[in-house]
Amino acid sequence: MAGASNANSGGGPRIIIIKKKGKGHAAHHGGAWKVAYADFVTAMMALFMVMWLLAQTDQETRSELSEYFRTGVFSGAPSILNGGSGIQNKAFFDVVGASHTQPEQVAFERVSLAVRAQISQLAGEDPQVKAAGDQIKVSVTEEGLLIQILDGGQNLLFDSSSSELKPKLIEILSRIAPVLARLDNQIQVHGHTDARPFPAGSGRSNWQLSFERADKARAVLEKNGLRTGQVSGVFAHGATALMKPDDPFAAENRRLSILAVRRGMESSAARGQGAEKPQGAVKPAPRPEKTETPEKGAEAPERPRLMPRAE
């Protein structure tokens, strides 16, 4: 009892204080944000590098990169099949060699845009060329890159029955010649006329006229940028490949066609099949039927045939 009284003699129960050393968590979580931030900065740097590289590459290179990300194989890479060049879209094996066709198509599309840009620039400088802008047609066909310059009845290309090129046409040809020189393909120049004949005894024909115009256009193109030997032929069609077969005398039938030929199609285009595809089948103009009267038995054409050319 005495011990108990002595224990409480201090005026109350004994207070026991327990001290525990806290474990530091700051060292465990303190560096995690740095890792996340470093990953973010690295990703942003990679993004900007990709954007810069895309801005420095041309359309052909971007197409090849796009093909790689779709298929995992660059066009032109070794194939398991002889003659192939990797794997095409949808995992089909390329046994032909896409590297021989796709870059050519991309080049045609790129040059066609450049030709249109030159024509638009010229149209902005010259109101007459702007007025005739729809008479200059640029397209990529199965035979190659086709540029057609139509007369359109505005007398900007040729004088009537003359093979002399007018200044506006010379300026147009001078603008597009350096652009066509970027291609490795052969260039063909095709001349066309309408169906209006020369007067009897003139000694000239639409064949001669169409060739002379095409040949003069060839000279302008070579003088202003086409490489030596790039022009593979000058072709005269006369009135045999009308743009508007239903209207043989239409001004649009008088035109020049400049064709950058696809590789492997030079022979078919040289026969005149590649200059353009007319709008519909080419049919001869209808003629009246013969009458039963002997003195009127000769066929009469729809329009006077021995009229002077008036383009």
TORTORVEX-663088 format. One line per field, with one value per residue: x, y, z of N, C-alpha, C in turn; residue number from 1. Coordinates in steps of 0.1 Angstrom, whole numbers, plus 2048, in hexadecimal, padded with zeros to 3 digits. Atoms other than C-alpha are relative to their C-alpha. Layout:
n_px <- c(X;...)
n_py <- c(Y;...)
n_pz <- c(Z;...)
ca_px <- c(X;...)
ca_py <- c(Y;...)
ca_pz <- c(Z;...)
c_px <- c(X;...)
c_py <- c(Y;...)
c_pz <- c(Z;...)
num <- c(NUM;...)
END
This chain:
n_px <- c(808;7F7;7FB;80A;802;7F4;801;80A;7FC;7FD;80C;808;7FB;7F3;802;7F6;7FF;7F9;7FC;7FD;7FA;808;7F8;801;806;7FD;7F6;805;809;7FC;7FB;809;804;7F5;800;80C;7FD;7F6;807;808;7F7;7FB;80B;802;7F4;801;80B;7FC;7F7;808;807;7F5;7FC;80A;800;7F4;800;809;80C;7FC;7FB;80B;808;7F8;801;80D;801;7F8;807;80C;7FC;7F4;7F6;7FE;801;7F2;7F8;7FF;80C;7FE;803;7F7;806;808;7F9;806;80E;809;80B;809;7F7;7FE;7F2;7FE;7F8;7FD;7F6;807;7F6;7FF;80D;805;7F8;803;80E;7FE;7FA;80A;809;7F9;7FD;80D;802;7F7;805;80C;7FC;7FA;80B;807;7F8;800;80D;800;7F8;805;80E;804;7FD;80A;80D;7FF;7FB;807;7FC;7F3;804;7F5;805;7F8;807;7F9;7F4;7F7;804;805;803;807;803;80B;801;80B;806;7FB;7F5;7F4;7F6;7FB;808;807;7F9;7F2;7F9;7F8;806;801;7F8;806;7FD;7F1;7FD;805;7F6;7F3;802;801;7F4;7F7;807;800;7F2;7FD;803;7F7;807;800;80B;805;808;80A;808;80E;808;80E;803;802;7F5;7FB;806;7FA;7F5;7F7;7F4;7FE;80A;800;7F5;7F4;802;7FE;7F2;7F8;803;7FA;7F2;7FC;802;7F5;7F4;802;7FD;7F2;7F9;802;7FD;7FF;7F3;7FE;805;80C;80B;7FF;808;809;80B;80A;80C;80A;80D;803;803;807;804;80F;803;80D;7FF;7F3;7FA;7FF;7F2;7F9;7F9;7F3;7F9;7F3;7FF;7F2;801;7F4;804;7FC;7F6;806;80B;7FB;804;80F;802;7FB;80A;80A;80B;7FE;801;80C;80B;80B;80C;80A;7FA;7FF;809;801;80C;80A;802;80D;801;801;80E;802;7FE;7F2;7F8;7FE;7FC;7F3;802;7FE;7FC;809;7FC;7F8;7F3;7F5;800;7F3;7FF;802;7FE)
n_py <- c(7F4;7F5;7FE;7FA;7F2;7F9;7FF;7F6;7F4;7F6;7F8;805;80B;7FE;7FE;806;7FA;809;7F9;808;7F9;801;805;7F6;804;7F6;805;80B;7FA;7F3;800;806;7F5;7FD;80A;7FE;7F4;803;807;7F6;7F8;809;802;7F4;7FE;809;7FB;7F5;805;806;7F5;7F9;809;800;7F3;7FF;80A;7FE;809;80E;806;801;80B;80C;802;804;80E;808;801;809;80D;804;803;7F5;804;802;809;80E;808;80E;804;7FA;7F5;7F8;7F5;7FF;803;7F5;7FE;80C;80C;807;800;7F8;808;7F7;7F6;7F4;7F5;7FC;7F9;7F6;7F3;7F9;7FA;7F5;7F5;7FA;7F8;7F4;7F7;7FA;7F5;7F5;7FA;7F8;7F4;7F7;7FA;7F7;7F5;7F9;7FB;7F4;7F6;7FD;803;808;80E;804;802;80D;80A;80D;806;807;80B;808;80C;80C;80B;80C;7FF;7F8;7F3;7FA;7F1;7FC;7F1;7FF;7F2;7FA;7F5;7F2;7FC;7FE;80B;7FF;7F9;809;808;7FD;808;7F7;800;7F2;7FD;805;80F;801;7FD;80C;80B;7FD;802;80E;808;804;809;80D;805;808;80E;808;806;7FA;7F6;800;7F4;804;7F5;803;7F5;803;807;7F7;803;7F5;7FE;808;7F9;7F8;807;803;809;800;808;7F8;7F5;805;803;7F4;7FA;809;7FF;7F3;801;808;7F7;7F7;808;803;7F3;7FA;808;80F;805;805;80E;803;802;80C;800;7F6;807;7F8;808;7F9;800;80E;802;7F4;7FE;800;807;7FC;7F3;801;7F3;7F9;7FB;809;80B;7FB;801;807;809;803;80C;806;80E;80A;809;80C;7FD;7F7;804;7FD;7F2;7FB;802;7F5;804;7FA;7F1;7FE;808;7F7;802;809;807;7F7;805;7F7;7F7;806;7FA;803;80B;7FD;7FF;808;7F9;802;7F4;7FC;80C;7FE;7FD;7F2;7FF;7F8;7F2;7FE;806;7F8;7F3;7FD;802;7F4;803)
n_pz <- c(800;7FF;80E;809;7FC;805;80E;804;7F9;809;803;80B;807;808;80E;808;80D;80A;80C;80C;80B;80C;80C;80B;80C;80B;809;808;80A;804;80E;80A;809;809;80A;808;808;80A;80B;808;808;80B;80A;807;808;80B;808;808;80A;80B;807;807;80B;80A;807;809;80A;80A;800;802;7F4;7F6;805;7FC;7F1;7FC;803;7F6;7F3;802;803;7F9;80A;80A;80E;805;7F7;805;7FF;800;80D;80A;808;7F7;7F8;7F3;7FE;802;7F7;7FD;7FF;80C;805;80C;809;80C;7FC;7FF;801;80E;804;7F6;801;80D;7FE;7F7;808;809;7F8;7FB;80B;804;7F7;803;80C;7FD;7F9;809;807;7F7;7FE;80D;801;7F7;806;80D;800;80C;7FC;7F6;807;807;7F7;801;80D;7FE;7F8;7FB;7FA;800;807;800;809;7FA;7FD;80C;7FF;80C;802;80A;806;7F9;808;7FB;809;7F8;803;80E;80A;809;80B;7FE;7F6;7F7;7F2;7FB;7F5;7F4;800;7FE;7F2;7F8;802;7F9;7F2;7FC;805;7F5;7F7;807;800;7F4;802;808;80B;80D;803;80E;803;80A;805;804;807;801;80C;80B;80A;808;80D;80A;806;7F7;7FE;7F1;7FA;7F2;7FB;800;7F6;7F2;7FD;7FF;7F3;7F6;801;7FB;7F2;7FB;800;7F5;7F4;7FF;7FE;7F3;7F4;801;802;80E;802;7F8;809;808;80C;804;807;807;801;808;7FA;7FE;7F2;7FC;7F2;800;80D;805;806;805;802;7F3;7FE;7F7;808;803;7F3;7FF;7F5;7FB;7F8;7FA;802;7F6;805;805;809;80B;80D;802;801;80C;80A;7FE;7F7;7F2;800;7F8;803;804;7F8;808;80B;80C;80B;80B;801;809;80E;806;809;80E;805;80C;80C;804;800;7F2;7F9;7F9;7F2;7FC;7F2;7F7;802;80C;7FE;806;7FB;7FA;7F2;7F8;7F2)
ca_px <- c(800;81C;82B;80B;808;82C;824;807;81A;823;800;7F2;7F7;819;819;82C;838;841;855;856;86C;858;863;869;852;85E;87C;866;84C;860;870;852;847;869;866;843;84F;86D;857;840;85D;86B;84A;846;869;862;841;851;86D;854;841;862;86C;84A;84D;86F;865;853;832;844;857;838;825;841;841;81B;81E;838;822;804;818;838;84C;85B;852;871;87C;886;869;866;859;86F;869;856;85D;84F;82B;80F;7F0;7D9;7F7;7F7;819;826;832;833;848;835;855;852;82E;826;843;83A;815;820;837;81B;804;81F;828;803;7FF;81D;810;7EF;801;815;7F5;7E4;801;801;7DB;7E0;7F8;7E5;7BF;7BD;7CD;7B5;797;7A4;7AD;793;7A2;7C2;7BB;7D4;7CD;7DE;7D2;7DA;7F3;804;803;7EE;7ED;7D3;7D2;7B2;7AC;789;781;794;7B0;7CB;7DD;7DE;7D3;7BB;7CB;7ED;807;817;812;805;818;7FF;804;82A;829;814;82C;84A;83B;834;854;86A;850;84E;874;872;864;879;85E;85D;848;832;822;801;7F0;7CB;7B4;78F;77E;77C;790;7A6;799;79F;7C0;7D0;7EA;7E6;7D4;7CA;7E5;800;7F1;7EF;812;821;80F;81B;83E;840;833;84E;869;85B;85C;87F;88B;87D;887;881;8A0;8B0;8A0;883;86B;865;84D;838;816;7FD;7D9;7C7;7A2;7A3;7A0;787;781;75C;753;72F;73B;758;75D;75E;77B;784;78E;7AC;7C5;7E8;7ED;80D;811;82B;829;829;846;83D;821;836;82C;806;808;81C;800;7EB;7D6;7E5;7E0;7BD;79E;782;761;74E;754;761;746;746;72E;70D;707;6E6;6DA;6DD;6BE;6AF;6B3;6D3;6DE;6DB;6EB;70C;70F;70D;721;710;724;736;756;76A;767;787;793;787;795)
ca_py <- c(800;816;810;81A;839;842;83C;854;86D;880;88D;877;85A;856;863;84E;85F;848;858;848;853;85B;849;861;85D;87B;869;84D;864;883;879;86A;88B;88F;86F;877;89A;88C;874;891;8A6;889;883;8A7;8A9;88A;89A;8BA;8A7;893;8B3;8C3;8A5;8A4;8C9;8C2;8A4;8A3;891;872;86D;873;859;83F;846;843;822;816;81E;80B;7ED;7ED;7E9;804;802;7F4;7DF;7BB;7A3;77E;77C;782;7A3;7B1;7CF;7C8;7C6;7DB;7E7;7CD;7B5;7AB;7A2;7BB;7A4;7C1;7DA;7F8;80D;80D;81C;82F;848;850;856;86C;880;885;892;8A9;8B7;8BC;8D1;8E5;8EB;8F7;90E;91D;922;932;949;953;958;970;984;984;989;979;959;95A;95D;93E;92B;910;909;8FB;8D8;8C4;8A0;880;864;840;84A;864;889;89B;8C1;8CD;8F1;8F8;915;91C;935;952;952;951;933;936;94B;93D;922;92C;918;936;934;954;965;959;934;939;947;92A;910;923;921;8FC;8F0;8F2;8E0;8C3;8C1;8B3;893;877;86D;873;890;88E;8AC;8A6;8BF;8BF;8D4;8D6;8C6;8E5;8DE;8F5;904;8EF;8F6;905;8E9;8E6;8CE;8CA;8B0;8C8;8E4;8CE;8C2;8E5;8F2;8D4;8D7;8FC;8F5;8DA;8F5;90C;8F1;8E7;90B;912;8F4;8D1;8BC;8B2;892;894;899;878;882;89C;88F;89D;891;8AA;8A6;881;885;89F;8AC;8B1;897;8A4;8C6;8C1;8E6;8EF;905;8EC;8D3;8EA;8E2;8D7;8B9;8B4;891;885;860;845;82D;80F;821;834;81F;821;846;84B;83D;85B;847;858;87C;87C;868;87B;881;864;84F;861;85E;86D;88A;87D;883;885;867;865;86F;85B;876;86F;893;896;875;882;884;8A7;8AF;8C0;8E0;8EF;8DB;8F4;911;923;91B;935;92C)
ca_pz <- c(800;808;7E5;7D4;7E8;7DE;7B9;7BA;7CF;7B0;7AD;791;77A;768;745;72C;70C;6EE;6D2;6B0;694;675;655;638;61A;607;5FA;5EC;5D9;5D4;5B1;5A0;590;581;56E;561;556;545;531;527;51B;507;4F7;4EE;4E0;4CA;4BE;4B3;4A2;48E;485;47A;465;454;44B;43B;426;405;3FC;3EF;40F;424;40F;415;43B;43C;42A;443;461;450;445;459;439;423;3FE;3ED;40A;403;3FD;402;3DF;3C1;3B0;3CE;3E4;406;411;404;416;427;429;405;3F7;3DD;3C1;3A7;3BA;3C7;3C6;3A0;39F;3BF;3BD;399;3A3;3BF;3A8;38F;3AA;3B8;396;38D;3AC;3A2;37F;38C;3A4;387;373;391;396;371;372;390;37B;35A;358;335;343;360;349;336;356;351;32E;33E;34C;361;36A;373;35C;357;33C;352;35A;340;33A;320;314;301;2EA;2F8;2DC;2EE;2D4;2F0;2E1;2BB;29E;285;26F;27D;28F;2A0;2C6;2D6;2F2;30D;303;302;325;332;323;331;354;354;342;361;375;35C;35C;380;372;365;34D;328;31B;2FC;2EB;2D8;2C1;2B9;2A2;29D;27F;26A;249;235;215;1F6;1E6;205;207;22D;243;267;26B;261;277;296;292;28D;2AC;2C1;2B4;2BC;2DF;2E3;2DA;2F4;30F;307;307;329;33E;330;32F;30E;302;31B;2FF;2EE;2D3;2C2;2B5;29D;2A1;28B;292;29A;2C0;2C7;2EA;2E1;2C6;2C5;2BB;2A3;29D;2C2;2CD;2E9;2CE;2C6;2E1;2EB;301;315;323;33C;334;34F;34C;337;324;30B;2EE;2F3;2FA;2DB;2C6;2D2;2EA;309;2FF;30F;311;2FE;310;301;2E3;2C4;2A9;287;281;273;24E;23C;22A;204;1F1;1D5;1BC;1A7;1A5;1CB;1D3;1E0;206;214;233;251;24B;22E;22A;215;22C;238;25B;274;296)
c_px <- c(809;806;7F6;7FE;80C;7FF;7F7;804;803;7F5;7F8;806;80D;7FD;80C;800;808;803;804;806;7F9;809;7FD;7FB;804;80A;7FA;7F7;806;805;7F7;7FC;80B;800;7F5;803;80B;7FA;7F8;809;806;7F6;7FE;80B;7FF;7F5;805;80B;7F9;7F9;80A;804;7F5;800;80C;800;7F5;7F4;804;805;7F5;7F7;807;800;7F2;7FE;807;7F8;7F3;804;80C;80C;801;7FE;80E;808;800;7F3;803;7FD;809;7F9;7F8;807;7F9;7F1;7F7;7F5;7F8;808;801;80F;801;809;804;80B;7F9;809;801;7F3;7FC;808;7FC;7F2;801;807;7F7;7F7;807;802;7F3;7FC;809;7FC;7F4;804;806;7F5;7F8;808;800;7F2;7FE;807;7F9;7F1;7FB;802;7F6;7F3;800;805;7FA;803;80D;7FC;80C;7FA;80A;7F8;807;80C;80B;7FA;7FC;7FC;7F9;7FE;7F7;7FF;7F4;7FA;804;80C;80D;80B;805;7F7;7F9;809;80F;806;808;7F9;800;808;7FA;803;80F;803;7FB;80A;80D;7FF;800;80C;809;7FA;800;80E;803;7FD;80B;7F9;801;7F4;7FC;7F7;7F6;7F8;7F3;7FA;7F2;7FE;7FE;80C;805;7F9;807;80B;80A;80D;803;7F5;800;80B;80D;7FF;802;80E;809;7FD;807;80F;805;7FF;80C;80D;7FF;803;80E;809;7FF;801;800;80E;802;7FD;7F4;7F4;802;7F9;7F7;7F6;7F5;7F3;7F5;7F3;7FB;7FC;7FA;7FC;7F0;7FC;7F2;800;80E;807;802;80E;808;807;80E;808;80E;7FF;80E;7FF;80D;7FC;805;80A;7F9;7F4;804;7FA;7F1;7FD;805;7F7;7F4;7F5;802;7FF;7F4;7F6;7F4;7F4;7F6;807;801;7F8;801;7F3;7F6;7FF;7F2;800;800;7F1;7FF;802;80F;808;802;805;80C;7FD;804;805;7F7;803;808;80E;80C;7FF;80E;7FF;7FE;801;7FF)
c_py <- c(80C;803;807;80E;808;802;80C;80D;80C;808;7FC;7F4;804;801;7FB;805;7F6;808;7F6;809;7FE;7FC;80A;7FA;809;7FB;7F6;806;80D;801;7FB;80A;803;7F6;802;80D;7FD;7F8;809;808;7F8;7FE;80C;803;7F7;805;80B;7FC;7FA;80B;807;7F8;7FF;80D;800;7F6;803;7F6;7F2;7FA;7FE;7F4;7F3;7FE;7FC;7F1;7F7;7FE;7F7;7F2;7FB;7FD;80C;7FA;7FF;7F8;7F2;7F8;7F2;7FA;807;80B;809;80B;802;7FC;80C;801;7F3;7F3;7F8;801;808;7F8;808;80A;80E;80C;805;808;80B;80D;808;807;80C;80C;807;809;80D;80A;806;80B;80C;807;808;80C;80A;807;80A;80D;809;807;80C;80C;805;7FE;7F8;7F1;7FC;7FD;7F2;7F5;7F2;7F9;7F8;7F5;7F7;7F4;7F5;7F4;7F3;7FF;809;80E;808;80F;803;80F;802;80E;807;80C;80E;804;804;7F7;802;80A;7F6;7FA;802;7F7;808;800;80F;801;7F9;7F1;7FE;802;7F4;7F4;803;7FE;7F1;7F7;7FD;7F6;7F1;7FA;7F8;7F1;7F9;7FA;807;809;7FE;80D;7FC;80C;7FB;80C;7FC;7F9;809;7FF;80D;801;7F7;808;807;7F9;7FD;7F7;802;7F8;808;80B;7FB;7FC;80D;807;7F8;802;80E;800;7F8;809;809;7F9;7FD;80C;804;7F6;7F1;7FC;7FB;7F2;7FC;7FF;7F4;800;80C;7F9;809;7F7;806;801;7F2;7FD;80C;800;7FF;7FA;804;80E;801;80D;808;805;7F7;7F5;805;801;7FA;7F7;7FC;7F4;7FC;7F1;7F7;7F6;7F3;802;809;7FC;802;80E;806;7FE;80A;7FC;806;80E;804;7F6;80A;7FD;7F9;7FB;80A;7FA;80A;808;7F9;808;7FC;7F4;804;800;7F7;807;7FF;80D;805;7F4;801;804;80F;801;80A;80F;801;7FB;809;80E;803;7FE;80D;7FD;80C)
c_pz <- c(800;7F2;7F7;804;7FB;7F1;7FC;807;7F7;7FB;7F4;7FA;7F8;7F1;7F8;7F2;7F7;7F4;7F5;7F5;7F3;7F4;7F4;7F3;7F4;7F6;7F6;7F4;7FA;7F1;7F6;7F5;7F6;7F4;7F6;7F7;7F5;7F4;7F8;7F7;7F5;7F6;7F8;7F6;7F3;7F7;7F7;7F6;7F4;7F8;7F7;7F4;7F5;7F8;7F6;7F5;7F5;800;7FE;80C;80A;7FC;804;80F;804;7FC;80A;80D;7FE;7FF;808;7F6;7F6;7F2;7FA;808;7FA;803;800;7F3;7F6;7F8;809;807;80D;800;7FD;80B;802;7FF;7F4;7FC;7F3;7F7;7F3;803;800;7FE;7F1;7FB;809;7FF;7F4;802;809;7F9;7F7;808;805;7F5;7FB;809;7FD;7F3;802;808;7F6;7F7;808;802;7F3;7FE;809;7FA;7F3;7FF;7F4;803;80A;7FA;7F9;809;7FF;7F3;802;80A;803;807;800;7FB;801;7F7;806;804;7F3;802;7F2;800;7F4;7FB;807;7F9;805;7F8;809;7FC;7F2;7F8;7F7;7F5;801;80A;80A;80E;805;80D;80D;801;803;80F;809;7FF;807;80F;804;7FC;80C;80A;7FB;800;80D;7FE;7F8;7F4;7F3;7FE;7F1;7FE;7F5;7FC;7FA;7F9;801;7F2;7F4;7F6;7FA;7F3;7F5;7F9;809;802;80E;805;80F;806;801;80B;80E;803;802;80D;80B;800;805;810;806;801;80C;80D;802;803;80E;80C;7FE;7FC;7F1;7FF;808;7F7;7F7;7F3;7FF;7F7;7FB;800;7F7;807;803;80F;806;80F;801;7F3;7FB;7FA;7FA;7FD;80D;802;80A;7F9;7FC;80D;7FE;80C;803;80A;806;802;80C;7F9;7FC;7F7;7F5;7F3;7FD;800;7F3;7F4;801;809;80E;801;809;7FC;7FD;809;7F8;7F4;7F4;7F5;7F5;800;7F7;7F3;7FB;7F7;7F1;7FC;7F4;7F3;7FB;802;80F;808;808;80F;802;80E;808;7FE;7F4;802;7FA;805;806;80F;807;80F;808)
num <- c(1;2;3;4;5;6;7;8;9;10;11;12;13;14;15;16;17;18;19;20;21;22;23;24;25;26;27;28;29;30;31;32;33;34;35;36;37;38;39;40;41;42;43;44;45;46;47;48;49;50;51;52;53;54;55;56;57;58;59;60;61;62;63;64;65;66;67;68;69;70;71;72;73;74;75;76;77;78;79;80;81;82;83;84;85;86;87;88;89;90;91;92;93;94;95;96;97;98;99;100;101;102;103;104;105;106;107;108;109;110;111;112;113;114;115;116;117;118;119;120;121;122;123;124;125;126;127;128;129;130;131;132;133;134;135;136;137;138;139;140;141;142;143;144;145;146;147;148;149;150;151;152;153;154;155;156;157;158;159;160;161;162;163;164;165;166;167;168;169;170;171;172;173;174;175;176;177;178;179;180;181;182;183;184;185;186;187;188;189;190;191;192;193;194;195;196;197;198;199;200;201;202;203;204;205;206;207;208;209;210;211;212;213;214;215;216;217;218;219;220;221;222;223;224;225;226;227;228;229;230;231;232;233;234;235;236;237;238;239;240;241;242;243;244;245;246;247;248;249;250;251;252;253;254;255;256;257;258;259;260;261;262;263;264;265;266;267;268;269;270;271;272;273;274;275;276;277;278;279;280;281;282;283;284;285;286;287;288;289;290;291;292;293;294;295;296;297;298;299;300;301;302;303;304;305;306;307;308;309;310;311)
END
